[in-house]
Amino acid sequence: MPLQVAVGHSSLTGPRERNEDFCGVVTPEGQELENKGLVAALGDGLGGHKGGREASEYTVRGLLCDYYATPDTWGVHRSIDKVVTALNRWLLSQSARDPELAGMATTLSAVVLRGRRYYSAHIGDSRIYLLRGGELFRLTTDHLWDHPELKNVLSRAVGLDAHLLLDYAEGELQAGDRFVLLSDGVWGVLPEAKLVEVLLAQPEPQHAAAALTSLALASGGQDNASAVVVEVRELPPPSLRDSLEHVSQLPLPPRLKQGQELDGLEVEEVLHESRLTLLYRVRDKHSGQRLVLKTLRPECAGDQEEISGLVMEEWRARRVVSPFFPQVVPADERSCLYFLMTWHEGATLQRMLDADHHFTVAEVVQHGVRLLKGIAALHRLEIAHRDIKPANIHLGQDGRLRILDLGVALSAGETGAAAGNPGTPSFMAPELFAGEAAVAAHDLYAAGVTLYHLLTRKYPYGEIEPFQHPRFGEPVPPTRWRPEVPAWVENLLLKAVAKDPAQRFETAEEFLLALERGAARPLAAPARQPLMTKNPLLAWRLIAAVSLALNLVLLALLLR
């Protein structure tokens, strides 16, 4: 059963010649309702300015439209902030371009109902109330200057300042909740006791909204009067997103040792410890199943960015239902912040290299086919792994190859701190060192370096240390290290790790097809760039040196 609501809205002009308020509600269905929720918004354009109505309408319409265009992986508040920040810039540009639109600004109050939670965003002096159990709660604070001569003058609004600062809040929903969005033409005239009286007397949200605006004008209101009423009729069952948001509020577990227990899970071994994360192999004492428990180090307590990152990693991992990845095991009764994944006996390809395993050409091709199938499954979900390397590729005793660690992965549309380039330098494409952001296509380059490394234990451009700023020439052919590598394999790998992104494989499917066709339909050897193209400075220096040498020879002949 999805979220069930009833909606009402009303906006009256009153004594003024022009209604500068604007309100709207979007009630999507299906997956969009589950992922993004319902949005209600109200704007009150600044009075006395030609662009007041335009500002409120453009802002509300823009939010209601563009919010649904933001990625599902973004949080509600992040999506609203990104959209309203862009709208704010547009209003400021219009004010700067047209003197008659100077001061084009608006208040904005918005509520999003998604799953079993509500989210609010607010700037200005329109208000959001919550009527729950017959009691009215005010969810917003008016942004007005606290000065006798500036009474009723906004200190914050959309379009008022380049630095936009919205107030955000969120909480749990209850059946019967009524969210009421009001312009100051209503709440400035009717006291809160009268608001409660009207809301309780009108069981239908549309009647309630109309009654509030009509009563405000009938009581002497001189401003536009607008109201939006959204009533929660039925709540949906808890969703994955809701449960994960709850998990993010849990404390981090203490550092665990072998033999200790947590939520019925017995620690058997510490598998890995990094600067931020801890991985344990645990055994479910009830089922006997071995699992991998991933959490943050206790020192990360209070670091909301890292906590959100771990929650997002679990969210992504749950979306990736594929035999080429470990699968998340539900852990609904968690007392601490962690998540569980399936455990598979075996070793990473890097561990096999460290143990002096010699990969044959046939093994590398076979592993490459499986790796590209896994990457293709990830890319179809619009997720970039961003750290493909032998240490993150596991070969199980069951013969299956699995891609590990989505900790630095990036879903489509994510930006900010998460959008840096956290990969391992030797596996990073040349353009990433120039500041370009890592995307799904760069996983294909890293896959090419991985296969090259499995064959040769070398890197196509040499090993690159952290914080090093390398200069890239031509990749070294793998036959320099392994002369028995077939020409078709060499051509394929050189294409995958080409310096120029335009010469590489465009998709995982294209790379996979080339591997599967093999010697039957080999790729042509990549064209080597002329020196003048790839290093014009060196080319001119050589030309100058040759010219100087010839001139010296000619001079010597003339002097004889």
Secondary structure, DSSP 8 states (H G I E B T S, - for coil): ---EEEEEEEEE-TTSSS--EEEEEE---HHHHHHT-EEEEEEEB-TTSTTHHHHHHHHHHHHHHHGGGS-TTS-HHHHHHHHHHHHHHHHHHHHHH-GGGTT--B-EEEEEEETTEEEEEEESS-EEEEEETTEEEE-----B--SGGGTT-BS--BTT-SS---EEEEEE--TT-EEEEE-HHHHTTS-HHHHHHHHHH--SHHHHHHHHHHHHHHTT--S-EEEEEEEEEE-----HHHHHHHHTTS-------TT-EETTEEEEEEEEE-SSEEEEEEEETTT--EEEEEEE-GGGTT-HHHHHHHHHHHHHHHH---TTS--EE---S-SSS-EEEE--SEEEHHHHHHTT----HHHHHHHHHHHHHHHHHHHHTTEE----SGGGEEEETTS-EEE---TT-EETT--GGGGS--S-GGGS-GGGGGT----THHHHHHHHHHHHHHHHSS-TT----TT----------GGGT-TTS-HHHHHHHHHHT-SSGGGS-SSHHHHHHHHHHGGGS---------HHHH-HHHHHHHHHHHHHHHHHHHHHHHH-
